[in-house]
Amino acid sequence: MVVGYIWGRRYTRMEVLSVSMLTVGVIMAAMADAQSKGKTSTSPTSTPLTGFLILFVAQLLSAIMGLYVQQTYATYGSHWHENLFYSHFLALPLFLPFRASLLAKFHHLTASPPLLLSSFPTRLANSTALPLPVPAPISGSLAKTLQNLQVPTHIASLMLNALTQYLCIRGVNLLAAQTSALGVTIVLNLRKLVSLFISIWVFGNKLPAGVVVGAAVVFGSAGLWGWEGQRKKGRERDVRRGRGEREKASVSKGG
């Protein structure tokens, strides 16, 4: 929001309040999660303050990029497919200095045990969740095909991760073409908080009270932001309608 204000954007008091509440909620949830896991460090160069500083710089650069993309869309149209392609394609040369390490990691992934895909047709044929049973010839031929297909476990996990990352970044670019840069930032913060809840649930960690309070503040502030945005659009719609009616009245008088 501060970057947007410097950029020339203006916000209502309710929008400022909602973003301030969201910032406080995110900080509360992050600090409570770190304290519950006992993340302390004896190194003077590795402290939670250092992590928050790095996160702040990343958020600042992300805000600048979001505003630049928003201005680009306003000037040349919302061609988010091009932005999605070029932002990833032009970044590929940056991985060249790390090619040796990447190749070593890839060879390590290919050396992982293969998935047991041949047992999938049997499980499919014996499944009671399907409305119709799978014919034996189909399941048998599928088992023979999959028996010759060897997919390393880590490669399959990498492909699944790449697919979910693609869906995520595609959604972010589509959202950036439909709403403001600050709105995208708020949605991404909500997504990170939801990811935190999912990780706590998957790994069986205890949900700290501070995280619950921070999450309640974050979701409440996001709802407040959305409500204010709808009210702001309604006022702008009324202003445009009133301007149109005045123009029609002036034209009829002139005629």
N, C-alpha and C positions, 0 to 999 in steps of 0.2 A: 504493500500500500504506500509506503514511504517513497519507493522508487517510482510508482505511478504518479504520486503527487509531484515529484520533481519532473516527471515526464510531461506534466500538464493535465493529468486527470484530476477530477474533483469528486469527492465522496460526501455522502450525507453523514450526519452524526450517528445514525443507527448503523450504517456500514462501518464506521470507525469503531464503534462499540463492539460490534460482532467480531471484527477481525482482532481487536485487542483481547477479547475473551477467548478466541480460538488460540491465539498465541500463548496465553497463560495456561490454557488447558493442555496444549501439546507439551509445554515445558514441565508441567506438573506430572503428566503421564510418563514422560521420558525419565525424569529424575526418580520417580517412585519405582519404575521398573529397574533402573540401574541400582538403586539402593536395595531392592528386594533380592537381587542376584549377588549382592556383595561385591560389586565391581569397584575395587579399590586398587590403587597402584602405588608402588614405592618409587617409581621413576618420576623425577620432577618434570619431565617433558611429556608424560602421558597421564593426563588427568581428565575428568569429565569436562572441565572448562575448555580444554583443547579440542575435545570432540564437538562441543557446542559451537566453538568458534569456527571450526571447519564447516559445520552444518550451516552456520549463518552465512558464511561466504558463498557456499553452494546455493543457498536460497536466494542470495542477492544476485548472483549471476543468472540463476534461473528466471528471476523476475525481469531482469533486463532483456533476456532472450525472449521471454513471453510477450513483453510489450513491443519488442521489435517485430516479432511475428504477427502480432495483432495489427500493427501499423502497416505491415506488408500486405496482409489480407485486405485491409481497408483500401489500399491503393490499387492492388493488382487483382483482387478477387481471392476467394477462399479456396485456393488450390492446395489442399492439405496433402493430397497424394504426392505431389512434387516435393513438398517439404519433408514428408516421411522418407522418400527415396533419397534425396540428395543429402539430408542430414546424416544418413547412415553410410551411403556410398562414398561420400567425400571423406568420411572419417576412417575408412579402411587403411589408407597408407600409414596412419598413426600406429598401427599394430606391427608394422615391418620391423622396428627395432626389437620386438619381443617374439619374433618368429621362431627362434630356437626354443625358447621356453614353451611357446604354444604347441610346437610339434612334439616336444617331450610329454606335455600334458595329454595331448591327443593320443599318443602311443600308449600312455598309461590307461586311458579310457578304453581303448580297443582291447587291452589285455584283460579286461574284467570278464567274469563268467557270463556266458550267454543266457538269454531268457529262455525259459522252457515254453516256447510257443506251441510245441506239438501237443501239449496237454489241454490247450484251449478248446479245440473242437469237441473233446470228450466232455469237458465241463459245460460246453454250450449244448450238447445233445442231452445231457442229464439235467439241464436247468429246468426248474419248474416255473420260472418267472416269465417264460415266453408263452404267448397265446397258442402257438402251434409247435409241435415237436419238429426238430431238425431231422430230415431224412438221413439214414445211415450212409448212403453213397456220398452225399455232400460232405458230411462230417469226416468220412474216411479219406476222401480225396484232399480235403483241406488239411487233414493231419499229415498226409504225405508231403504236401507242399511246404507246410511250415516246419517239417522235420529237417528239410534241407536248408532252411533259412536260419542263419546264426546271427543274432543281433546282440552285441555286448550290452550288459545291463546298464553300464554307465553311459553308453552312447544313446540308448533309448531314453534314459533320464535327461540327457542333454537335449535331445530332440523335443521332448515334452516341455522342458523349460524354455527352449527357444520359441515353441509355439505359443505358450502362455505369455511370454514377453512380447511377441509380435501382436497378439490380441490386445495386450495392455497399451503398448505405445500407439497402436492404431486407434484405440479408443481415445487416448489423450490428444492426438492430433485432430481427430474428428471433433472432440469437445472444444479444442482451441479455435476451430473454425466457426463454432456456434455461439460461444460466450466470450467474456472478457478474460484477460490474462490473470486477473486476481481471482475470478471464479474458478479457473483451472487450478490455481494454487490451492484454493480451499478444498476442492474435490480431491486433489492429490494428498493433502494432509489427512483427510478422512480415510482415504485408501490405506495410507500408512498405519493409521490407528487400527483399522480393521485387520490389517496384516499382523499387527502386534497381538491382537486378541486371538487370531487363528493360531499363531505360533505358540502362545501360552497354552491354548487348548490342545494342540497336537502333541506338544512335548510334555504335557502333564504338569506344567508349572502352576504355582498358586497365584491367583489374581490378587495383586496388592490393592489395598483400599485407595491409595493415591491414584492408581491407574483408573479405577472406576470413577473417582471424582473428576479426574482430568478428562476422561472420555465423555462424561455427562456434560461438562462445560463445552467441550469441542462440538458435540452433536447439537447442543442447544444453541451455540453461536452460529453453527452452519444453518440451522433452521431459521434463526433470526435474520441471517444474511439473505436467505432465499425469500423470506416474507417481505423484507425491505426491497429486494429487487423487483418482486411482483408489484408492490405498491408504487415503486418508481416508474415502472413501465406503464401502469395505469394513469399516473399523472401526465406522463409524456403523451399518452394516447389522447387524453382529454384536451391537452394543449393543442395538439395537431387538429383535433376535431373542431375546437373553437376557432382556430385560425382558418380552417376551411370554410366554416359557416360565415365568418366575417368576410372572406373573399367573395363568397357567393352573394352575400348581401350587397357588397359594394358593386359587384358586376350588375346585379339586377337594378340597383339605383341608377347606375350609369346608363343602362339601356333605357 
